[in-house]
Each structure stands twice: as structure tokens, then as C-alpha cells.
């Protein structure tokens, strides 16, 4: 089953969903993960005076690096870079690292970090975003967006899943199976609730 996850390093909810998907679901389900950029910088278009501007601009440029790896190397390389960047941001609270150093540390070619300052990658990022919003609607949430393509049928997607914390091991796969059914069932539209500012990163499972 092909699974797409639209990501931005700036989004803590995406980081929570990505860890769950890769570490808790993928070892037990036959899924092929594609990492799709979803720039909150492009989506929100913040003024430079905004308190969120610098972080959104930084992570948008990280998406350029991820897209360069995705285009020239593989989905696996893109995912590896995303995990390394998001770990620094959400576990290290580091918003000022050099992408080339990170790529070198995880065994990827550091020259891909030149994409950080290359706006030519923005068209591919915008195209990825357009494909997501064509499926979920322009008024839906931002990230994460989960897309699923079964062996038969067209790709479908939905905003989410928004996880407060990583599910307990016994709950991870039932939750995944429910997500597959909701995303691919044409009758299903939405479940929703209030949302705190950040997930519970340190919850013991």
C-alpha cells in the first residue's frame, strides 16, 4: 500500500504522526511511504514582522533540501533527512543548525544542503501542496496530511492524523487500520476536537 505523508519540520503534530507511522506501523504493515513537502511558510505567507516568521522561513528552506533528496536520491533519503531535522527541532529545540552538517552526520551527501538557498525548489513544493489540497479541500488543516493509495483505486487523503501522543503498542495498529478505513471510505468526512498547542512528546507508552 502506498502511503504519503505531507510534512513540514515546523509542525510538531506531523513529527508525532511521522514517528508513529515509521516506528510503530511500518514494521507491521506492508506500506511504502512517500514524503511530500507541505510548506507552512508558503501556506501562511507570514510578514517578516511575525513572531513565527524566522522559524517558518527556516523550515521552508529545510523542505527544499528534503525535496532535493527526494528528487535526486530516494524517498528513504528524504525521510531520513526529515527525521534528522525534526529530531533537532523538537527534541533538541535547535532552530539554527547547518543542514550540510546534519546530512553528513547521517550518511547523506552534504552537497544537497545547497538547496536550502535555492528558490528553484519552491515550485515542486507548491505542486506537492496543490496535490494535497486538491484531495482534502483548500479550507482543511495544514499538516499532517495522510494520503493512501490502495492496490485498486485512486489516491485519497485527509488532514491528520493529529495525535496527542504516540499510542500504546497495543493501540498503534488498530488506530492505523481505522485511519486507512476513514481515509479511503468515500462516506467518511471528518472527526474533530479541540487541540492543545503541542503534542505530549515525553509520554511513556
MIMISE-471057 format. One line per field, with one value per residue (C-alpha): x, y, z. Coordinates in pm, whole numbers, plus 50000, padded with zeros to 5 digits. Example, Ala and Ser with C-alpha at 12.3 -4.5 7.8 and 13.67 -1.06 7.14 Angstrom:
// residues 2
c1 = 51230 51367;
c2 = 49550 49894;
c3 = 50780 50714;
END
This chain:
// residues 205
c1 = 50000 50137 50122 50203 50266 50277 50534 50685 50957 50785 50477 50504 50187 50345 50654 50435 50247 50568 50728 50414 50393 50760 50840 50508 50315 50560 50730 50392 50211 50314 50337 50558 50599 50638 50745 50564 50658 50387 50532 50360 50565 50405 50065 50059 50270 50372 50504 50864 50735 50552 50699 50678 50848 51205 51106 50869 51131 51399 51186 51065 51427 51475 51190 51391 51671 51426 51273 51618 51694 51353 51403 51764 51803 51502 51204 51417 51680 51413 51259 51598 51670 51326 51372 51715 51593 51276 51470 51694 51397 51157 51392 51685 51482 51752 51642 51985 52172 52360 52178 52505 52643 52325 52330 52695 52623 52351 52545 52386 52572 52610 52609 52229 52220 52281 51908 51847 51913 51776 51423 51402 51280 50974 50777 50800 50695 50399 50299 50303 50083 49840 49802 49721 49463 49302 49213 49139 48999 49162 48986 49114 49401 49767 49991 49995 49807 49784 49736 49665 49660 49532 49618 49295 49150 49260 49472 49274 49386 49267 49404 49555 49605 49661 49798 49823 50097 50231 49973 50050 50192 49867 49677 49903 49790 49415 49449 49631 49370 49099 49285 49307 48933 48848 49082 48970 48599 48413 48135 48366 48423 48559 48617 48737 48810 48993 49371 49643 49946 50184 50167 50285 50631 50752 50454 50558 50373;
c2 = 50000 50341 50594 50964 51193 51568 51717 52039 52027 52326 52118 51919 51723 51599 51491 51290 51127 51050 50872 50665 50579 50481 50322 50171 50098 50033 49729 49552 49669 49648 50019 50223 50575 50886 51210 51509 51870 52097 52442 52632 52932 52926 52840 53118 53379 53549 53906 53947 54117 53799 53623 53297 53425 53309 52954 52917 53052 52820 52507 52604 52603 52266 52140 52247 52015 51732 51784 51781 51448 51310 51413 51303 51017 50839 50862 50688 50964 51232 51061 51017 51388 51484 51268 51416 51775 51719 51546 51851 52088 51901 51708 51949 52270 52371 52623 52726 52423 52381 52132 52020 51910 51715 51539 51442 51309 51073 50948 51160 51375 51719 51899 51858 52128 52387 52351 52538 52866 52767 52900 52687 52403 52603 52508 52138 52214 52419 52140 51890 52119 52165 51789 51758 52037 51903 51598 51746 52086 52425 52504 52193 52194 52218 51936 51646 51520 51145 51006 50641 50457 50102 49842 49935 50284 50644 50810 50968 51190 51356 51612 51424 51210 51457 51252 51390 51133 50808 50533 50244 49948 49755 50051 50156 49908 49930 50308 50271 50032 50278 50561 50355 50292 50657 50797 50554 50527 50778 50811 50944 51320 51432 51379 51675 51802 52086 52085 52197 52392 52095 51716 51526 51428 51268 51048 50698 50441;
c3 = 50000 49905 50186 50152 50446 50382 50616 50744 51009 51171 51261 51588 51506 51186 51379 51616 51328 51139 51435 51484 51115 51072 51407 51516 51197 50913 51075 51088 50775 50410 50335 50103 50244 50029 50197 50050 50135 50276 50347 50625 50515 50170 50315 50576 50391 50718 50720 50831 51146 51252 51558 51362 51050 51120 51215 50920 50681 50824 50795 50448 50336 50505 50287 49983 50099 50159 49813 49652 49817 49720 49356 49310 49559 49708 49939 50200 50183 50209 50511 50675 50639 50767 51077 51146 51105 51311 51589 51625 51625 51854 52080 52077 52032 51784 51520 51398 51264 50937 50710 50548 50885 50958 50622 50666 51016 50888 50587 50314 50064 50228 49892 49884 50151 49879 49804 50131 49948 49606 49543 49229 49454 49562 49251 49339 49696 49576 49337 49622 49828 49540 49504 49873 49876 49560 49770 50114 50015 50046 50374 50553 50802 50711 50833 50870 50566 50516 50167 50087 49756 49771 49506 49331 49323 49313 49584 49866 50150 50468 50712 51007 51199 51482 51770 52123 52191 52049 52104 52333 52135 52154 52015 51726 51463 51538 51506 51174 51037 51139 50962 50643 50653 50719 50454 50185 50267 50046 50304 50576 50607 50944 51315 51520 51871 52045 52015 52260 52142 52139 52150 52457 52333 52654 52741 52842 52638;
END
